[in-house]
Amino acid sequence: MNKMPVNRRDTIRRLLSYVGRGYQLRFLLVLLCILISAVANVSGSLFLGSLIDNYVKPLLVMETPDYSGLGRVLVLMACLYLTGALCALAYNWIMVGISQGIQKQIRDDLFGHMQTLPIKYFDTHPHGDVMSTYTNDVDTLRQMFSQSLPQMINSLMTITVTFVGMFVTNVSLTAVVILCVLCTLQITKLLAGRSGRYFMSQQKKLGDLNGYIEEMINGQKVVKVFCRERQAEEDFDKLNDALFESANNANKYANILMPILINIGNIQYVIVAVAGGAMALGGVGGTITLGTIAAFLQMSKSFTNPISQISQQLNSVVMALAGAQRIFDLMDEPSEEDHGTVTLVNASYDRDGNLKESSERTNIWAWKVPQADGSFSYTRLQGDVRFDHVDFAYEEGTPILHDISLFAKPGQKLAFVGATGAGKTTITNLINRFYDIDDGKIHYDGISINDIKKTDLRRSLGIVLQDTNLFTGTVRENIRYGNLDATDEEVEAAAALANADDFIRRLPQGYDTMLTGNGANLSQGQRQLIAIARAAVADPPVMILDEATSSIDTRTEAIVQQGMDSLMCGRTVFVIAHRLSTIRNSNAIMVLDHGRVVERGDHEDLIRQHGVYYQLYTGAFELE
């Protein structure tokens, strides 16, 4: 068999480590059942020689045959085979539970680790490829653990026990079988080695194809609008052809292996029979009786068939190891680092006017800052955000933001304006620490955001994105996603604040209307209103609105803006908008151009400057 590379050994070791998570006793029971099954089957073959020589042959020459002895032996053989069959049934039954349990643990670990990955991972990896890891790759492990692994262990034990039985029965005939087996192993090594190289490629190509299919399903309307069905089909055919080539090469060698091994086994059967007959007639190799030859032929089958079965199962094992490697590659992706120590807590004032931590919701937020002596100080969250000479690049050598310095005082509404790619959304991603800056500082209420735990930082920020994401569930559940502790009354109040209450109540089941497919049964504007209501129910101290009203018509926008003004009251708000009419009442407007702040001021100030903003507002420049 092929020598496993070091990384494949590591993959096997990690897979087997899952057996140690509560399945040790069951797996030991499986090994015991496999051993009993193997011994029972080989014992039956050994009994066959005794049956012929000691019972059948004497009966042929008896004038009055006595079948009682033969009957007892047949009953004993039946008990042996029945024991083997019951043990085989038992270990297969147990392995189903083990394999499903291991699959569950792997999916749990995979999904749990995925939640720790940074946003950058999902921005740089096709979602369909990630989904393929959960489906196709994990399913290959089910096949291996439930069928291939127990079959291979059973085969190895059968080979061992049978070899001992053959060696005890006749050494010369055992040597003949070994020579045939060596030939079988060489052929197995050649074919399995060639197929194994293609199975990893097959899993990778399958992930690529799934990723493309997901993109086409999500973008089917765009495909139809631009009449790109033929182009989409051609691109699909290229990916599908690549998968076909890898799968064809992998399975071509895998599928021809078993027929070749079966025929080699048949040839070996004939060779052993001829060799045994010749030895019996020539008196070579000790005393060889008819029963010995019959038993040996049976054992030679029991010896070579497991080798063929191992060779056949190698295909499933190689494919499972390829899938496992992709699973562990995802698990080995570095988690999002967080060295922050400052946390966000509910606070209240004591009689002396000092902030203290409160276990109840007080609508007063404070940063809990650890001190060198082990004590804590508390700084009230006010929403003062400042950028100090910040540089940033998504990819090294391609800077996006250059020397950004800006500030938003508590309660201010700060708007970002600029052409697509100017860096507006990037700035909000840095506030959330979806990405970390390359140089400079960002302070939040005087605290470096690098010192604040990411979960607490993000909990203080409410975000409404341009692309809405609704989950399978009711409208009420989707709004409550912003605050899982919100009551029905608070959910409905948040919807009213976002001016979503009216259309929600007109839905078939109102707030209990079921949403599926990212809210496909709602208009884009309605989905956006629910997303705004979700942010409202979270009641965060700071809001980030990234094109929050981009999908709402002008009339609805005016209505929503009233609710948004109420929502933004007393909060620091960052607004990104292409519609300049939505940011006129901002306290400060930052005009960005190619990652640099080129103008700052309120609407009236910028109009008086007759600069870039003035030209954008009057239509002299196009915003895009």
C-alpha positions as CSV (number, residue, x, y, z in Angstrom):
1,M,0.0,0.0,0.0
2,N,1.0,3.6,-0.5
3,K,3.2,5.3,2.2
4,M,1.1,8.0,3.7
5,P,2.6,11.5,3.5
6,V,3.3,13.3,6.8
7,N,0.3,15.6,6.4
8,R,-2.0,12.6,5.7
9,R,-0.7,10.9,8.9
10,D,-1.6,14.1,10.8
11,T,-5.1,14.1,9.2
12,I,-5.6,10.5,10.2
13,R,-4.4,11.2,13.7
14,R,-6.8,14.1,14.0
15,L,-9.7,12.1,12.7
16,L,-9.0,9.3,15.1
17,S,-8.8,11.7,18.0
18,Y,-12.6,12.2,17.6
19,V,-13.0,8.5,18.5
20,G,-11.5,9.4,21.9
21,R,-14.3,11.9,22.6
22,G,-16.7,9.5,24.4
23,Y,-16.5,6.6,21.9
24,Q,-13.6,4.6,23.3
25,L,-15.6,1.9,24.9
26,R,-17.9,1.5,21.9
27,F,-15.0,1.4,19.6
28,L,-13.3,-1.3,21.7
29,L,-16.6,-3.3,21.6
30,V,-16.5,-2.9,17.8
31,L,-12.9,-4.3,17.7
32,L,-14.0,-7.2,19.9
33,C,-16.9,-8.0,17.7
34,I,-14.8,-7.8,14.6
35,L,-12.2,-10.2,16.1
36,I,-14.9,-12.7,17.1
37,S,-16.4,-12.5,13.6
38,A,-13.0,-13.0,12.0
39,V,-12.2,-16.0,14.2
40,A,-15.6,-17.5,13.7
41,N,-15.3,-17.4,9.9
42,V,-11.7,-18.8,9.9
43,S,-12.7,-21.5,12.4
44,G,-15.5,-22.5,10.0
45,S,-12.9,-23.0,7.2
46,L,-10.7,-25.1,9.5
47,F,-13.7,-27.2,10.4
48,L,-14.3,-27.8,6.7
49,G,-11.1,-29.9,6.5
50,S,-12.0,-31.9,9.6
51,L,-15.6,-32.3,8.3
52,I,-14.4,-33.9,5.0
53,D,-11.6,-36.0,6.4
54,N,-13.1,-37.2,9.6
55,Y,-16.8,-37.4,8.9
56,V,-17.7,-37.3,5.2
57,K,-15.0,-39.7,3.8
58,P,-15.6,-42.4,6.5
59,L,-19.3,-42.2,5.8
60,L,-18.7,-43.0,2.1
61,V,-17.2,-46.4,3.0
62,M,-19.6,-47.4,5.8
63,E,-22.2,-50.1,5.1
64,T,-24.5,-48.5,7.7
65,P,-23.6,-44.8,7.9
66,D,-24.0,-43.1,11.3
67,Y,-24.8,-39.4,10.7
68,S,-25.0,-38.4,14.4
69,G,-21.3,-37.2,14.5
70,L,-21.8,-35.3,11.2
71,G,-24.9,-33.7,12.5
72,R,-23.1,-32.5,15.7
73,V,-20.3,-30.9,13.6
74,L,-22.7,-29.3,11.3
75,V,-24.6,-27.8,14.2
76,L,-21.3,-26.5,15.7
77,M,-20.3,-25.0,12.3
78,A,-23.7,-23.3,12.1
79,C,-23.2,-21.9,15.6
80,L,-19.8,-20.6,14.6
81,Y,-21.1,-18.9,11.4
82,L,-24.1,-17.5,13.3
83,T,-21.9,-16.0,16.0
84,G,-19.8,-14.4,13.3
85,A,-22.9,-13.0,11.6
86,L,-24.3,-11.6,14.8
87,C,-21.0,-10.0,15.7
88,A,-20.8,-8.5,12.2
89,L,-24.3,-7.1,12.6
90,A,-23.4,-5.7,16.0
91,Y,-20.3,-3.9,15.0
92,N,-21.9,-2.4,11.9
93,W,-24.8,-1.2,14.0
94,I,-22.5,0.3,16.6
95,M,-20.3,2.0,14.0
96,V,-23.3,3.8,12.5
97,G,-23.8,5.5,15.9
98,I,-20.1,6.3,16.2
99,S,-19.9,7.7,12.7
100,Q,-22.9,9.9,13.1
101,G,-21.7,11.1,16.5
102,I,-18.2,12.0,15.0
103,Q,-19.9,13.8,12.1
104,K,-21.9,15.8,14.6
105,Q,-18.8,16.7,16.6
106,I,-16.9,17.7,13.5
107,R,-19.8,19.9,12.3
108,D,-20.0,21.5,15.8
109,D,-16.2,22.2,15.8
110,L,-16.3,23.4,12.3
111,F,-19.2,25.8,12.8
112,G,-17.9,26.9,16.2
113,H,-14.5,27.8,14.8
114,M,-16.1,29.5,11.8
115,Q,-17.8,31.9,14.2
116,T,-14.3,33.0,15.5
117,L,-13.0,33.8,12.0
118,P,-12.5,37.4,11.0
119,I,-14.6,39.1,8.4
120,K,-11.7,39.0,6.0
121,Y,-12.0,35.2,5.7
122,F,-15.5,35.4,4.4
123,D,-14.6,38.3,2.1
124,T,-11.9,36.3,0.5
125,H,-13.5,32.8,0.3
126,P,-16.5,31.8,-1.9
127,H,-19.4,31.0,0.3
128,G,-20.3,28.0,-1.9
129,D,-16.9,26.5,-1.3
130,V,-17.4,26.9,2.5
131,M,-20.8,25.2,2.2
132,S,-19.2,22.3,0.3
133,T,-17.0,21.7,3.3
134,Y,-20.1,21.2,5.5
135,T,-21.9,19.0,3.0
136,N,-19.7,17.0,0.6
137,D,-16.5,16.9,2.7
138,V,-18.2,16.0,6.0
139,D,-20.3,13.3,4.1
140,T,-17.2,11.6,2.9
141,L,-16.2,11.0,6.6
142,R,-19.6,9.4,7.2
143,Q,-18.8,6.9,4.5
144,M,-15.4,6.2,5.9
145,F,-16.3,5.8,9.5
146,S,-19.5,3.8,9.0
147,Q,-18.3,1.5,6.3
148,S,-14.7,1.8,5.1
149,L,-13.0,1.9,8.5
150,P,-14.8,-1.1,10.1
151,Q,-14.5,-3.1,6.8
152,M,-10.7,-2.4,6.7
153,I,-10.3,-3.4,10.4
154,N,-12.4,-6.5,9.8
155,S,-10.3,-7.3,6.7
156,L,-7.0,-6.9,8.6
157,M,-8.1,-9.1,11.4
158,T,-9.4,-11.7,9.0
159,I,-6.1,-11.7,7.1
160,T,-4.1,-12.1,10.3
161,V,-6.3,-14.9,11.7
162,T,-6.5,-16.7,8.3
163,F,-2.7,-16.5,7.8
164,V,-2.2,-18.2,11.2
165,G,-4.7,-20.9,10.1
166,M,-3.1,-21.4,6.8
167,F,0.4,-21.5,8.3
168,V,-0.7,-24.2,10.8
169,T,-2.5,-26.2,8.1
170,N,0.3,-26.2,5.4
171,V,3.4,-24.1,5.1
172,S,4.1,-24.9,1.4
173,L,0.6,-23.9,0.2
174,T,0.9,-20.8,2.4
175,A,4.0,-19.7,0.5
176,V,2.1,-20.1,-2.8
177,V,-0.7,-17.8,-1.5
178,I,1.9,-15.2,-0.2
179,L,3.5,-15.0,-3.7
180,C,0.1,-14.3,-5.3
181,V,-0.7,-11.7,-2.6
182,L,2.5,-9.9,-3.3
183,C,1.5,-9.6,-6.9
184,T,-1.9,-8.2,-5.8
185,L,-0.3,-5.6,-3.5
186,Q,1.9,-4.3,-6.4
187,I,-1.1,-3.8,-8.6
188,T,-3.0,-2.2,-5.7
189,K,-0.1,0.2,-5.0
190,L,0.1,1.3,-8.6
191,L,-3.7,1.9,-9.2
192,A,-4.5,3.3,-5.7
193,G,-1.6,5.7,-5.9
194,R,-2.7,7.1,-9.2
195,S,-6.4,7.5,-8.1
196,G,-5.4,9.1,-4.8
197,R,-3.8,12.1,-6.5
198,Y,-7.0,13.0,-8.2
199,F,-9.4,12.7,-5.2
200,M,-8.1,15.8,-3.5
201,S,-8.4,17.7,-6.8
202,Q,-12.0,16.3,-7.1
203,Q,-13.0,17.8,-3.7
204,K,-11.5,21.1,-4.6
205,K,-13.2,21.3,-8.0
206,L,-16.5,20.3,-6.4
207,G,-16.1,23.2,-3.9
208,D,-15.4,25.6,-6.8
209,L,-18.5,24.4,-8.7
210,N,-20.7,24.7,-5.7
211,G,-19.4,28.3,-5.1
212,Y,-20.2,29.2,-8.7
213,I,-23.7,27.7,-8.5
214,E,-24.4,29.7,-5.4
215,E,-23.3,32.9,-7.1
216,M,-25.5,32.2,-10.1
217,I,-28.6,31.5,-7.9
218,N,-28.1,34.7,-5.9
219,G,-27.5,36.7,-9.1
220,Q,-30.1,35.0,-11.3
221,K,-32.0,38.3,-11.9
222,V,-28.8,40.1,-13.0
223,V,-28.1,37.2,-15.4
224,K,-31.6,37.5,-16.8
225,V,-31.5,41.3,-17.1
226,F,-28.2,41.3,-19.0
227,C,-29.1,38.2,-21.1
228,R,-26.0,36.4,-19.9
229,E,-27.5,33.0,-19.7
230,R,-25.2,31.7,-22.4
231,Q,-22.1,33.1,-20.7
232,A,-23.2,31.7,-17.3
233,E,-23.7,28.3,-18.9
234,E,-20.2,28.4,-20.6
235,D,-18.5,29.3,-17.4
236,F,-20.4,26.5,-15.6
237,D,-19.4,24.1,-18.3
238,K,-15.7,25.0,-17.7
239,L,-16.0,24.3,-14.0
240,N,-18.1,21.2,-14.6
241,D,-15.6,19.9,-17.1
242,A,-12.7,20.4,-14.7
243,L,-14.7,18.5,-12.0
244,F,-15.5,15.8,-14.6
245,E,-11.8,15.4,-15.5
246,S,-10.7,15.1,-11.8
247,A,-13.5,12.8,-10.9
248,N,-13.1,10.7,-14.0
249,N,-9.4,10.2,-13.4
250,A,-9.9,9.4,-9.7
251,N,-12.7,6.9,-10.3
252,K,-11.3,5.4,-13.5
253,Y,-8.4,3.8,-11.6
254,A,-10.5,3.1,-8.5
255,N,-13.3,1.3,-10.4
256,I,-11.0,-1.0,-12.4
257,L,-9.1,-2.1,-9.3
258,M,-11.8,-4.4,-7.9
259,P,-12.4,-6.4,-11.1
260,I,-8.6,-6.9,-11.5
261,L,-8.2,-8.1,-7.9
262,I,-11.2,-10.4,-8.2
263,N,-9.8,-12.1,-11.3
264,I,-6.3,-12.3,-9.7
265,G,-8.1,-14.0,-6.7
266,N,-9.7,-16.5,-9.1
267,I,-6.4,-17.3,-10.7
268,Q,-4.9,-17.7,-7.3
269,Y,-7.7,-20.1,-6.4
270,V,-6.8,-22.3,-9.4
271,I,-3.1,-22.1,-8.7
272,V,-3.6,-23.2,-5.1
273,A,-5.9,-26.1,-6.2
274,V,-3.4,-27.3,-8.8
275,A,-0.4,-26.9,-6.4
276,G,-2.3,-28.7,-3.6
277,G,-3.3,-31.6,-5.9
278,A,0.2,-31.9,-7.2
279,M,1.7,-31.9,-3.7
280,A,-0.9,-34.5,-2.6
281,L,-0.1,-36.8,-5.5
282,G,3.7,-36.3,-5.3
283,G,3.8,-36.5,-1.5
284,V,5.4,-33.1,-1.3
285,G,4.8,-30.6,1.6
286,G,3.8,-33.2,4.2
287,T,0.5,-35.1,4.4
288,I,-2.1,-33.2,2.3
289,T,-5.5,-34.7,2.3
290,L,-8.6,-33.8,0.4
291,G,-10.0,-32.1,3.4
292,T,-6.8,-30.1,3.8
293,I,-7.0,-28.9,0.2
294,A,-10.7,-28.0,0.6
295,A,-10.0,-26.1,3.8
296,F,-7.0,-24.4,2.4
297,L,-8.9,-23.2,-0.7
298,Q,-11.6,-21.8,1.5
299,M,-9.0,-20.0,3.7
300,S,-7.1,-18.7,0.6
301,K,-10.4,-17.0,-0.4
302,S,-10.8,-15.7,3.1
303,F,-7.2,-14.4,2.9
304,T,-7.3,-12.7,-0.5
305,N,-10.9,-11.4,-0.4
306,P,-10.1,-9.0,2.5
307,I,-7.1,-7.7,0.6
308,S,-9.4,-6.9,-2.4
309,Q,-11.9,-5.3,0.1
310,I,-9.2,-3.1,1.6
311,S,-8.1,-2.1,-1.9
312,Q,-11.7,-1.2,-2.8
313,Q,-12.2,0.7,0.5
314,L,-9.0,2.7,-0.1
315,N,-10.9,4.8,-2.6
316,S,-13.4,5.9,0.0
317,V,-10.6,6.4,2.5
318,V,-8.5,8.6,0.2
319,M,-11.6,10.7,-0.7
320,A,-12.5,11.0,3.0
321,L,-8.9,12.1,3.8
322,A,-9.1,14.7,1.0
323,G,-12.3,16.0,2.5
324,A,-10.9,15.9,6.0
325,Q,-7.9,17.9,4.9
326,R,-10.2,20.6,3.6
327,I,-12.2,20.5,6.9
328,F,-9.0,20.8,9.0
329,D,-7.7,23.6,6.7
330,L,-10.8,25.6,7.6
331,M,-10.4,24.6,11.3
332,D,-6.8,25.7,11.1
333,E,-7.6,29.2,9.8
334,P,-6.4,31.6,12.5
335,S,-9.2,32.9,14.7
336,E,-9.8,36.6,15.0
337,E,-7.4,38.0,17.6
338,D,-8.6,40.0,20.4
339,H,-6.3,41.3,23.1
340,G,-8.7,43.9,24.5
341,T,-9.4,44.1,28.2
342,V,-11.9,46.9,28.4
343,T,-15.5,45.8,28.6
344,L,-18.9,47.4,28.3
345,V,-21.2,47.3,31.3
346,N,-24.5,48.7,32.5
347,A,-23.8,51.4,35.0
348,S,-25.4,53.8,37.5
349,Y,-24.4,56.7,39.7
350,D,-23.9,56.3,43.4
351,R,-24.8,59.0,46.0
352,D,-21.5,60.7,45.4
353,G,-22.0,60.9,41.7
354,N,-19.5,58.2,40.8
355,L,-20.1,55.6,38.2
356,K,-20.5,52.0,39.4
357,E,-21.4,48.8,37.6
358,S,-25.0,47.6,37.7
359,S,-26.4,44.2,37.1
360,E,-29.6,45.7,35.8
361,R,-30.3,47.5,32.5
362,T,-30.0,51.2,33.3
363,N,-29.7,52.7,29.9
364,I,-26.4,54.1,31.0
365,W,-23.4,52.4,29.4
366,A,-19.8,52.6,30.8
367,W,-16.4,51.3,29.8
368,K,-14.9,49.1,32.5
369,V,-11.2,49.7,32.4
370,P,-8.8,47.4,34.4
371,Q,-6.1,49.2,36.4
372,A,-2.6,48.0,37.2
373,D,-3.5,47.3,40.9
374,G,-6.3,45.0,39.9
375,S,-9.1,47.5,40.4
376,F,-11.4,49.0,37.7
377,S,-12.3,52.5,36.6
378,Y,-15.4,53.4,34.8
379,T,-15.8,55.8,31.8
380,R,-19.2,56.6,30.6
381,L,-19.9,55.7,27.0
382,Q,-20.6,59.0,25.2
383,G,-19.8,58.1,21.6
384,D,-16.7,60.3,21.1
385,V,-14.9,58.7,18.2
386,R,-11.6,60.0,16.8
387,F,-9.3,58.9,14.0
388,D,-5.7,60.1,14.4
389,H,-3.6,59.8,11.2
390,V,-5.0,56.4,10.2
391,D,-3.6,54.4,7.3
392,F,-5.1,51.1,6.1
393,A,-4.8,48.6,3.2
394,Y,-6.8,45.4,2.6
395,E,-3.8,44.0,0.8
396,E,-0.3,44.9,1.5
397,G,1.1,47.5,-1.0
398,T,-2.4,48.7,-2.0
399,P,-3.4,51.4,0.5
400,I,-7.0,52.3,0.8
401,L,-7.0,55.1,3.4
402,H,-4.2,57.7,3.7
403,D,-3.6,59.7,6.9
404,I,-7.3,59.9,7.9
405,S,-7.9,62.2,10.9
406,L,-11.5,63.0,11.9
407,F,-13.7,63.2,15.0
408,A,-17.3,62.8,15.9
409,K,-18.3,64.4,19.2
410,P,-20.9,62.7,21.4
411,G,-24.4,63.1,19.9
412,Q,-23.1,64.3,16.5
413,K,-24.2,63.0,13.2
414,L,-21.2,62.5,10.9
415,A,-21.7,61.8,7.2
416,F,-19.3,60.5,4.7
417,V,-19.6,61.5,1.0
418,G,-17.5,60.4,-1.9
419,A,-17.4,58.4,-5.0
420,T,-17.5,54.6,-5.0
421,G,-14.2,53.3,-3.7
422,A,-13.3,56.5,-1.8
423,G,-13.1,54.6,1.5
424,K,-16.4,55.4,3.2
425,T,-17.4,51.9,4.2
426,T,-13.8,51.0,5.0
427,I,-13.9,53.7,7.7
428,T,-16.9,52.1,9.4
429,N,-15.3,48.7,9.1
430,L,-12.4,50.0,11.1
431,I,-14.6,51.4,13.8
432,N,-16.0,47.9,14.2
433,R,-12.6,46.4,14.0
434,F,-13.7,44.1,11.2
435,Y,-10.2,45.0,10.0
436,D,-7.3,46.5,12.1
437,I,-5.5,49.6,11.0
438,D,-1.9,49.6,9.7
439,D,-0.9,52.9,11.3
440,G,-2.3,55.6,13.5
441,K,-4.9,55.4,16.3
442,I,-8.6,55.2,16.7
443,H,-10.0,56.3,20.1
444,Y,-13.4,55.7,21.5
445,D,-14.2,57.9,24.5
446,G,-10.5,58.4,24.9
447,I,-9.8,54.7,24.9
448,S,-7.9,53.0,22.0
449,I,-10.3,50.6,20.3
450,N,-7.5,48.0,20.3
451,D,-7.9,47.9,24.1
452,I,-11.6,47.2,23.9
453,K,-12.9,43.7,23.6
454,K,-14.3,43.3,20.1
455,T,-17.6,41.8,21.3
456,D,-18.1,44.8,23.7
457,L,-17.0,47.3,21.0
458,R,-19.5,45.9,18.5
459,R,-22.2,45.7,21.1
460,S,-22.0,49.5,21.5
461,L,-22.5,50.0,17.7
462,G,-25.7,49.5,15.8
463,I,-25.3,48.9,12.1
464,V,-27.7,49.1,9.2
465,L,-26.0,47.8,6.1
466,Q,-26.8,48.5,2.4
467,D,-27.3,44.7,1.9
468,T,-30.0,43.4,4.2
469,N,-29.8,39.9,5.6
470,L,-33.0,38.4,6.9
471,F,-33.1,34.9,8.4
472,T,-35.6,32.1,8.2
473,G,-38.2,33.0,10.9
474,T,-41.0,35.4,11.6
475,V,-40.8,39.1,11.2
476,R,-40.9,39.5,14.9
477,E,-37.9,37.1,15.3
478,N,-35.9,39.0,12.7
479,I,-36.4,42.3,14.4
480,R,-35.7,40.7,17.8
481,Y,-32.3,39.5,16.4
482,G,-31.0,42.9,17.4
483,N,-31.9,42.3,21.1
484,L,-32.9,38.7,22.0
485,D,-34.2,40.0,25.4
486,A,-36.6,42.4,23.8
487,T,-40.3,42.0,24.6
488,D,-43.0,41.9,21.9
489,E,-43.9,45.5,22.9
490,E,-40.3,46.7,22.4
491,V,-40.2,44.9,19.0
492,E,-43.3,46.6,17.9
493,A,-42.1,50.0,19.2
494,A,-38.9,49.6,17.3
495,A,-40.8,48.8,14.1
496,A,-43.0,51.9,14.7
497,L,-39.9,54.0,15.2
498,A,-38.6,52.8,11.8
499,N,-42.1,53.3,10.2
500,A,-42.2,49.6,9.5
501,D,-45.2,48.9,11.7
502,D,-47.8,49.8,9.1
503,F,-46.7,47.4,6.4
504,I,-45.9,44.6,8.9
505,R,-49.5,44.7,10.2
506,R,-50.8,44.4,6.6
507,L,-48.8,41.2,6.1
508,P,-50.9,37.9,6.1
509,Q,-49.9,37.0,9.7
510,G,-48.6,40.4,10.8
511,Y,-45.5,40.2,13.0
512,D,-45.8,36.4,12.9
513,T,-45.5,36.2,9.1
514,M,-42.8,33.7,8.2
515,L,-39.9,34.9,6.1
516,T,-37.8,32.6,4.0
517,G,-35.1,33.0,1.4
518,N,-33.8,36.3,2.9
519,G,-37.3,37.8,2.9
520,A,-37.9,37.0,-0.8
521,N,-41.7,37.6,-0.2
522,L,-40.9,41.3,0.8
523,S,-39.8,44.2,-1.3
524,Q,-36.3,45.5,-1.0
525,G,-37.5,48.6,0.8
526,Q,-39.5,46.5,3.3
527,R,-36.5,44.3,4.0
528,Q,-34.5,47.5,4.6
529,L,-37.2,48.8,7.0
530,I,-37.0,45.6,9.0
531,A,-33.2,45.9,9.2
532,I,-33.6,49.5,10.5
533,A,-36.1,48.2,13.1
534,R,-33.6,45.5,14.1
535,A,-31.0,48.2,14.8
536,A,-33.6,50.3,16.7
537,V,-34.5,47.4,19.1
538,A,-30.8,47.0,19.9
539,D,-30.9,50.6,21.2
540,P,-27.1,51.1,20.8
541,P,-25.2,54.2,21.9
542,V,-23.6,54.6,18.5
543,M,-25.2,54.0,15.1
544,I,-23.6,53.3,11.7
545,L,-25.9,53.7,8.7
546,D,-24.3,52.4,5.5
547,E,-26.6,53.4,2.7
548,A,-29.5,52.5,5.1
549,T,-32.1,54.2,2.9
550,S,-30.7,53.3,-0.5
551,S,-33.4,50.8,-1.3
552,I,-36.3,53.0,-0.2
553,D,-38.2,55.3,-2.5
554,T,-38.1,59.1,-2.0
555,R,-41.5,59.3,-0.4
556,T,-40.8,56.4,2.0
557,E,-37.4,57.8,2.7
558,A,-39.0,61.0,4.1
559,I,-41.1,59.0,6.4
560,V,-38.2,56.8,7.5
561,Q,-36.0,59.8,8.0
562,Q,-38.4,61.0,10.7
563,G,-38.1,57.7,12.5
564,M,-34.3,57.7,12.0
565,D,-34.0,61.2,13.4
566,S,-35.8,60.0,16.6
567,L,-33.6,56.9,16.7
568,M,-30.4,59.0,16.2
569,C,-31.4,61.6,18.9
570,G,-28.7,61.7,21.6
571,R,-26.5,59.2,19.8
572,T,-23.3,59.5,17.8
573,V,-24.2,58.5,14.2
574,F,-22.0,57.7,11.2
575,V,-23.9,58.0,7.9
576,I,-22.9,56.9,4.5
577,A,-25.2,58.1,1.7
578,H,-25.1,58.7,-2.0
579,R,-28.3,60.8,-1.7
580,L,-27.0,64.1,-0.5
581,S,-30.5,65.1,0.6
582,T,-30.3,62.5,3.4
583,I,-27.2,64.1,5.0
584,R,-28.1,67.8,4.9
585,N,-28.9,67.9,8.7
586,S,-25.5,66.2,9.6
587,N,-23.4,68.1,12.1
588,A,-20.3,67.4,10.0
589,I,-19.8,66.0,6.5
590,M,-16.6,64.4,5.5
591,V,-15.8,64.5,1.8
592,L,-13.5,61.6,0.8
593,D,-11.5,61.2,-2.4
594,H,-9.3,58.2,-3.1
595,G,-9.0,57.4,0.6
596,R,-8.2,61.0,1.8
597,V,-10.4,63.6,3.5
598,V,-10.5,66.5,1.2
599,E,-13.3,68.6,2.9
600,R,-15.0,68.8,6.3
601,G,-17.9,70.9,7.5
602,D,-21.6,71.1,7.8
603,H,-23.8,71.4,4.7
604,E,-23.9,75.2,4.7
605,D,-20.1,75.5,5.2
606,L,-19.3,73.2,2.4
607,I,-21.7,74.9,0.0
608,R,-20.0,78.3,0.8
609,Q,-16.6,76.7,0.1
610,H,-17.6,76.0,-3.5
611,G,-15.4,72.9,-3.4
612,V,-16.0,69.3,-4.3
613,Y,-19.1,69.0,-2.1
614,Y,-20.6,72.0,-3.8
615,Q,-20.0,70.5,-7.2
616,L,-21.5,67.2,-6.1
617,Y,-24.5,68.8,-4.6
618,T,-25.2,71.1,-7.6
619,G,-24.6,68.2,-10.1
620,A,-21.4,69.6,-11.5
621,F,-19.8,66.2,-10.6
622,E,-21.3,62.8,-10.6
623,L,-21.1,61.1,-7.2
624,E,-20.3,57.7,-8.8
